[in-house]
C-alpha cells in the first residue's frame, strides 16, 4: 500500500534524477564550449599556416561542437522547464496525497472525539453535582429555616440578593456551561469523519 512516505520518496527520486541530469547537461555544455574554442583556435591556426586540410578539419570540428552545444542547450531548457511527470500523473499524485493526508487526519479525530466525550461526561457529572447541592440547599431553606424571611436578610436588615428568589448554587467554574458547545463540536468532528 502506498503511503505518504513512499510518495515523497518517489518525488524526491524524480527531483534528484532531474538535478543530476541538469548537472550532467551543464557539464556537457562546458565541454561543448571548450570544443568550440579549440576548433576556432585550430581554424585560425590553419588559416595562418594556409593549410586547407587542417582548415576543413577545424571547420568540421567547429560545426560539430556548435551542434553539440545547441543540442545540450535544448536539453537543458527541457530539463529546467518541462514537468517531470505527465498531467495525469501529477493529478493522480495530488489525489493520493490528499487521500492519505485525510486518512492521517482521521486518526487524530477519533481520539479527539473520545476526549471531548470524556469532557462532556465530566460536564454531565458536574450538572448532577450542582443539582445535588441545590437539593441540599432546598432542604436547608424549606425544612430547616422553614422559609423564614429573616434568614434571607443580613444582620443589618438588608435583603441578601442571593437568597431573595430562594437558595441555589451557581459554581464559579461551571464545566457544564460548556456542554452545548462541546457536544456541538463533538458532533461536527463526527460529521467531519463521515
C-alpha positions in Angstrom: 0.0 0.0 0.0 1.2 3.4 -0.9 2.0 5.8 2.0 2.8 9.5 2.1 6.5 8.4 2.7 6.6 6.3 -0.5 5.1 9.1 -2.5 7.6 11.6 -1.0 10.4 9.1 -1.8 9.2 8.8 -5.4 9.0 12.7 -5.7 12.5 13.1 -4.1 13.9 10.5 -6.6 12.4 12.3 -9.6 13.9 15.6 -8.3 17.3 14.0 -7.7 17.3 12.4 -11.2 16.4 15.8 -12.7 19.1 17.6 -10.7 21.7 15.0 -11.9 20.6 15.3 -15.5 20.8 19.1 -15.3 24.3 18.9 -13.8 25.4 16.4 -16.5 24.0 18.6 -19.3 25.7 21.7 -17.8 29.0 19.8 -17.8 28.5 18.7 -21.4 27.8 22.4 -22.3 31.1 23.4 -20.7 32.8 20.7 -22.8 31.0 21.9 -26.0 32.0 25.5 -25.3 35.6 24.3 -24.9 35.4 22.3 -28.1 34.1 25.4 -29.9 37.1 27.5 -28.6 39.5 24.7 -29.5 38.0 24.4 -33.1 38.1 28.2 -33.5 41.8 28.2 -32.5 42.6 25.4 -34.9 40.7 27.3 -37.6 42.8 30.4 -37.0 46.0 28.3 -36.9 45.1 26.6 -40.2 44.5 30.0 -41.8 47.9 31.2 -40.6 49.5 28.1 -42.0 47.5 28.2 -45.1 46.7 24.6 -44.7 43.3 23.7 -46.3 43.2 20.2 -44.9 43.6 21.4 -41.3 41.1 24.2 -42.1 38.4 21.8 -43.4 39.0 19.6 -40.4 38.8 22.5 -38.0 35.6 23.8 -39.8 34.1 20.3 -39.3 35.1 20.2 -35.6 33.6 23.7 -35.1 30.3 22.7 -36.8 30.1 19.5 -34.7 30.9 21.5 -31.5 28.3 24.1 -32.3 25.6 21.4 -33.0 26.6 19.7 -29.7 26.2 22.9 -27.8 22.9 23.6 -29.5 21.7 20.1 -28.5 22.7 20.4 -24.8 21.2 23.9 -24.6 17.9 22.5 -25.8 18.2 19.6 -23.4 18.9 22.0 -20.5 15.8 24.0 -21.4 13.7 20.9 -21.3 15.2 19.7 -18.0 14.6 23.1 -16.3 11.3 23.9 -17.9 9.3 20.8 -18.7 7.4 18.9 -15.9 8.9 15.7 -14.7 5.6 13.8 -14.9 2.5 13.9 -17.1 -0.5 15.9 -16.3 -2.4 12.7 -15.3 0.4 11.5 -13.1 0.7 14.9 -11.4 -3.0 15.0 -10.6 -3.0 11.3 -9.5 -0.2 12.2 -7.1 -2.2 15.1 -5.7 -5.3 12.9 -5.2 -3.2 10.2 -3.5 -1.5 12.8 -1.2 -4.9 14.3 -0.2 -6.4 10.9 0.4 -3.5 9.8 2.5 -3.5 13.1 4.4 -7.2 12.8 5.1 -6.7 9.3 6.4 -4.0 10.5 8.7 -6.1 13.4 9.9 -8.9 11.0 10.7 -6.5 9.2 13.1 -6.5 12.5 15.1 -10.2 12.9 15.0 -11.1 9.6 16.7 -9.1 10.3 19.9 -10.2 13.9 19.9 -13.9 13.0 19.8 -13.2 10.4 22.6 -11.6 13.2 24.7 -14.5 15.6 24.0 -16.9 12.9 25.1 -14.9 12.4 28.3 -15.2 16.2 29.0 -18.9 16.1 28.2 -19.3 13.2 30.7 -17.5 15.3 33.3 -19.8 18.2 32.5 -22.8 15.9 32.9 -21.4 14.8 36.3 -20.9 18.5 37.2 -24.6 19.1 36.5 -25.6 16.2 38.7 -23.3 17.5 41.5 -24.8 21.0 41.2 -28.3 19.6 41.3 -27.4 17.6 44.4 -26.1 20.7 46.1 -29.3 22.5 45.2 -31.4 19.7 46.7 -29.5 20.0 49.9 -29.9 23.8 49.9 -33.6 23.4 49.2 -33.9 21.1 52.3 -31.9 23.7 54.3 -34.2 26.5 53.2 -37.5 24.8 53.3 -37.2 22.2 56.1 -34.6 23.7 58.3 -35.2 27.5 58.1 -38.9 27.0 57.3 -38.5 29.7 54.6 -38.1 32.3 57.4 -37.8 35.7 55.7 -35.4 36.9 58.4 -32.9 34.3 57.3 -32.9 35.9 53.8 -31.6 39.2 55.3 -28.2 40.3 56.5 -27.9 41.1 60.2 -28.3 44.8 59.4 -31.6 44.1 57.8 -30.7 44.3 54.1 -32.1 41.7 51.8 -29.5 39.3 50.6 -30.0 39.2 46.8 -28.7 35.6 46.5 -31.4 34.4 48.9 -34.3 36.5 47.5 -35.5 34.0 44.9 -34.6 31.0 47.0 -31.3 29.3 47.7 -29.4 27.9 44.7 -25.9 27.1 43.9 -24.1 28.5 40.9 -20.4 27.4 40.7 -17.7 29.9 39.9 -16.3 27.5 37.3 -19.1 25.6 35.7 -17.9 23.0 33.3 -21.5 22.2 32.3 -21.8 25.7 31.0 -19.7 24.5 28.0 -21.8 21.3 27.4 -23.7 22.6 24.4 -20.6 23.9 22.7 -18.7 20.7 23.4 -21.5 18.5 22.2 -21.8 20.6 19.0 -18.0 20.3 18.5 -18.1 16.6 19.0 -21.0 16.2 16.5 -19.0 18.4 14.0 -16.0 16.2 14.5 -18.1 13.1 13.9 -19.6 14.6 10.7 -16.1 15.5 9.5 -15.1 11.9 9.7 -18.0 10.8 7.5 
